[in-house]
Amino acid sequence: MNRNVILTCAVTGAGDTTAKNPNVPVTPKAIAASCIEAAHAGASIAHIHVRDPETGGISHSTEQFREVMERVREADVDIVMNITAGGGGDWIPDVTDPTRGGPGTDIQTPAERHAPVGELLPELCTLDCGSLNFGDMVYVNPADWLREHARLVQAAGVKPELECFDLGHVWFARQLQQEGLIDGDPLYQLCLGIPWGAEADTETMLAMRNKLPANANWAAFGIGRHQMPMVAQAVLLGGHARVGLEDNLFLEKGVLANNGQLVEKASTIIENLGARVMTPAETRAHLKLRDPMTGRIMGNTAGGAV
């Protein structure tokens, strides 16, 4: 069991969820406010996407990421910032010509995916470690694209969160580490419950955990109704946890949530198991992240530096 838990709040995502829950933030101002709300509720990390302020759909705008980051940093709170670098991988074959992408396809090169991370230098960014059938679309991450992307993240000095949606993704993330493309102790995020990747259950989480390198830090999340059970299961198996409106819209059946409520509920579960949620400063030290105020890489004890 893990008694010192890093709790991430994924505040918005890029899915078609804004019409289902009005608390899903869309504008940079609203996304920043959700990060601040999560921080006040006790989250260690805020994971962010940005959206088109007019449509609520996918956006990759560096300027929108910048606005979110600046608003959060100017607020009277502390939280580790984690920018997605996993956008631009959605492929839906055209019905008349399957060699071409149809409506809803959104593909970016590794350099394009990396652009906001390379310019804004957050403490963390995601690196999705493989392709899969993601519901009714294909999420595209060829191996050589991932190697190129990992090199860009490494050169920027940002720690990647290795998102694994299936067991083969863990295998490839280990390969990136063996090839010298991941520095230090790797950080894995086990992403459970997305059709048709890894299922959100104990057996699957345990199988993926057992394939991690010995020096790995890891977290897990489940989507929808699996969110809170997977919080408890991750802590019991020695990992960290993630909640938020990216993954789940409900506080309980029939009751729409906001991000602060999901963080509070997860924190209560963690505390009832006899554990505690780590502060952002402790998180930076534990994961050896760059301090956004000083630029130093933090050490193994909260507040220390190397």
C-alpha positions in Angstrom: 0.0 0.0 0.0 1.1 3.6 -0.7 0.6 5.9 2.3 1.9 9.1 0.5 -0.3 9.6 -2.5 0.1 12.0 -5.4 -3.4 13.0 -6.5 -3.8 14.4 -10.0 -6.9 16.3 -11.2 -7.5 16.1 -15.0 -9.7 19.1 -15.2 -11.2 19.1 -18.7 -9.9 16.7 -21.4 -10.8 17.1 -25.1 -13.8 14.8 -25.3 -17.4 15.7 -26.2 -18.4 16.3 -22.6 -19.3 20.0 -22.3 -22.9 19.4 -23.2 -23.2 16.6 -20.6 -21.9 18.6 -17.6 -21.9 22.4 -17.5 -19.0 22.3 -15.0 -16.5 21.1 -17.7 -14.4 24.2 -18.3 -13.9 25.4 -21.8 -12.2 28.8 -21.9 -8.6 29.3 -20.6 -10.0 31.4 -17.8 -12.4 28.6 -16.8 -9.8 25.9 -17.1 -7.4 27.9 -14.9 -10.2 28.4 -12.4 -10.7 24.7 -12.3 -7.0 24.1 -11.6 -7.2 26.6 -8.8 -10.3 24.9 -7.5 -8.6 21.5 -7.5 -5.6 23.0 -5.7 -7.8 24.4 -3.0 -9.4 21.0 -2.7 -6.0 19.4 -2.1 -4.9 18.1 -5.5 -1.1 17.7 -6.0 -1.1 18.0 -9.8 -3.4 19.6 -12.4 -3.5 18.0 -15.8 -4.7 20.2 -18.6 -6.0 20.2 -22.1 -7.3 23.4 -23.8 -10.4 23.8 -25.9 -11.8 26.0 -28.6 -13.5 28.7 -26.6 -16.3 29.0 -29.2 -17.1 25.3 -29.9 -15.7 23.5 -26.8 -13.9 21.2 -29.2 -10.2 20.3 -29.5 -7.6 23.0 -29.4 -3.8 22.8 -29.5 -3.2 26.5 -29.0 0.1 27.4 -27.3 -1.4 30.8 -26.4 -4.3 29.2 -24.6 -2.0 26.9 -22.7 0.1 29.9 -21.8 -3.0 31.8 -20.5 -4.0 28.9 -18.3 -0.5 28.5 -16.9 -0.1 32.2 -16.2 -3.5 32.5 -14.5 -2.7 29.5 -12.2 0.8 30.8 -11.4 -0.5 34.2 -10.5 -3.1 32.8 -8.1 -2.5 32.4 -4.4 -2.2 28.6 -4.7 0.5 26.0 -5.5 -0.1 23.0 -7.8 2.1 21.0 -10.2 1.2 21.7 -13.8 1.0 18.9 -16.3 0.3 19.8 -20.0 -1.1 17.2 -22.4 1.2 16.4 -25.3 -1.1 13.6 -26.5 -3.4 15.6 -28.8 -3.4 15.4 -32.5 -3.7 11.6 -32.7 -7.3 11.0 -33.6 -7.9 9.0 -36.8 -11.4 8.3 -38.2 -11.2 6.7 -41.7 -13.3 8.4 -44.4 -16.2 6.2 -45.3 -15.7 6.7 -49.1 -11.8 6.5 -49.0 -10.4 4.8 -46.0 -6.9 5.8 -46.9 -7.8 9.3 -45.8 -9.0 10.8 -42.6 -12.7 11.6 -42.4 -14.6 14.1 -40.2 -13.3 14.2 -36.7 -9.7 13.3 -37.7 -7.1 15.4 -35.9 -3.5 14.5 -36.6 -0.3 16.4 -35.5 3.3 15.6 -35.9 5.4 15.0 -32.8 6.9 18.4 -33.2 3.5 20.0 -33.3 2.3 18.0 -30.3 5.4 19.1 -28.4 5.2 22.8 -29.3 3.3 24.1 -26.1 5.5 21.9 -23.9 8.7 23.1 -25.4 7.8 26.8 -25.2 6.1 26.8 -21.8 8.2 24.2 -19.9 5.7 22.8 -17.5 6.8 20.5 -14.7 5.2 17.5 -16.4 3.7 16.6 -19.7 2.0 13.4 -21.0 3.6 11.0 -23.4 1.1 8.5 -24.7 2.9 5.3 -25.3 1.1 3.5 -28.2 -1.8 3.3 -30.6 -5.2 1.8 -29.8 -8.8 1.5 -30.8 -10.1 4.5 -28.7 -13.9 3.9 -28.8 -14.9 4.3 -32.4 -11.7 6.0 -33.6 -8.1 5.0 -33.8 -5.6 6.9 -31.6 -2.4 7.0 -33.6 1.1 6.8 -32.0 3.6 5.0 -34.3 6.7 3.8 -32.5 9.1 6.1 -34.3 6.8 9.1 -33.7 7.0 8.3 -30.0 10.8 8.1 -30.1 11.0 11.5 -31.8 8.5 12.9 -29.2 10.4 11.5 -26.3 13.6 13.1 -27.6 11.9 16.5 -27.8 10.6 16.2 -24.2 13.9 15.0 -22.9 15.7 17.9 -24.6 13.3 20.4 -23.0 14.0 19.0 -19.5 10.4 18.3 -18.8 9.5 15.0 -17.1 7.1 12.9 -19.1 4.2 11.1 -17.6 4.1 7.8 -19.6 0.4 7.2 -20.3 -0.3 3.5 -20.9 -3.7 2.5 -22.2 -2.8 -1.2 -22.6 -0.2 -3.7 -21.6 1.8 -3.3 -24.8 2.2 0.4 -24.0 4.0 -0.5 -20.8 6.3 -2.7 -22.9 7.1 0.1 -25.3 7.6 2.7 -22.4 10.2 0.3 -21.0 11.8 0.2 -24.4 12.0 4.0 -24.4 13.8 3.8 -21.1 16.2 1.2 -22.3 17.0 3.3 -25.3 18.0 6.2 -23.0 15.0 8.4 -24.0 13.6 8.7 -20.4 15.7 10.3 -17.8 15.6 9.4 -14.1 12.9 7.3 -12.4 10.1 7.0 -14.9 6.5 8.1 -14.1 3.8 5.9 -15.5 0.0 6.6 -15.7 -2.1 3.5 -16.2 -5.2 4.5 -18.1 -8.1 2.1 -17.5 -11.6 1.7 -18.8 -11.3 3.3 -22.3 -12.9 1.2 -24.9 -11.0 -0.8 -26.2 -7.9 -0.6 -24.2 -7.1 -1.9 -20.7 -10.2 -2.7 -18.6 -10.8 -1.0 -15.3 -10.4 -3.8 -12.9 -8.0 -5.2 -10.3 -6.6 -8.0 -12.5 -5.7 -5.5 -15.3 -4.2 -2.9 -13.0 -2.1 -5.6 -11.2 -0.9 -7.1 -14.5 0.2 -3.6 -15.8 1.8 -2.7 -12.5 3.8 -6.0 -12.4 5.3 -5.1 -15.8 6.7 -1.7 -14.6 10.4 -1.2 -14.1 11.7 -1.5 -10.5 12.4 2.2 -10.3 9.0 3.4 -11.6 6.6 5.7 -9.9 3.1 5.0 -11.1 -0.5 6.1 -10.9 -3.7 4.9 -12.3 -7.2 6.1 -13.1 -10.5 4.6 -14.3 -13.1 6.4 -16.3 -16.8 7.0 -15.4 -18.2 4.9 -12.6 -14.8 3.2 -12.2 -13.0 6.4 -11.1 -13.3 6.1 -7.4 -12.8 2.3 -7.1 -9.6 2.7 -9.1 -8.4 5.4 -6.7 -8.7 3.0 -3.9 -7.2 0.1 -5.9 -4.2 2.1 -7.0 -3.4 3.2 -3.4 -3.8 -0.4 -2.1 -1.4 -1.7 -4.9 1.2 0.9 -4.1 0.4 3.6 -6.6 -0.8 7.2 -7.0 -4.2 8.3 -8.3 -6.1 10.6 -10.7 -9.6 12.0 -10.8 -11.3 14.9 -12.6 -13.9 15.8 -15.2 -11.7 14.6 -18.1 -12.4 11.0 -16.9 -15.8 11.2 -15.1 -18.6 13.7 -14.9 -20.5 12.4 -11.9 -20.0 12.7 -8.1 -22.4 9.8 -7.7 -25.2 8.3 -9.8 -27.3 11.1 -11.2 -25.3 13.9 -9.5 -23.0 16.0 -11.7 -19.6 16.8 -10.2 -17.1 19.7 -10.4 -13.4 19.1 -10.2 -13.1 20.3 -6.5 -15.7 17.8 -5.4 -14.0 14.9 -7.2 -10.7 15.8 -5.5 -12.3 16.0 -2.1 -14.1 12.7 -2.6 -10.8 11.0 -3.7 -8.9 12.6 -0.8 -11.5 11.2 1.7 -11.1 7.7 0.2 -7.3 8.0 0.4 -7.5 9.2 4.0 -10.0 6.5 5.0 -7.5 3.9 3.8 -4.9 5.3 6.2 -2.9 7.3 3.6 -2.5 11.0 2.9 -2.3 13.2 -0.2 1.1 14.8 -0.9 1.4 18.5 -1.3 2.7 20.0 -4.6 6.0 20.8 -3.0 6.4 17.2 -1.8 5.3 16.0 -5.2 8.1 18.0 -6.9 10.6 16.6 -4.5 9.4 13.0 -4.8 9.4 13.1 -8.7 12.4 15.4 -8.9 10.6 18.1 -10.9 11.7 21.6 -11.8 10.5 24.2 -9.3 8.6 26.8 -11.4 9.7 29.6 -9.1 13.5 28.9 -9.0 14.1 26.6 -12.0 15.9 24.1 -9.7 15.3 20.4 -9.8 13.9 19.4 -6.5 15.5 16.5 -4.5 14.1 13.6 -2.6 12.8 15.5 0.4 10.2 18.3 0.2 11.9 21.6 -0.2 15.3 20.1 -1.0 17.2 20.7 -4.2 19.9 19.0 -6.2 
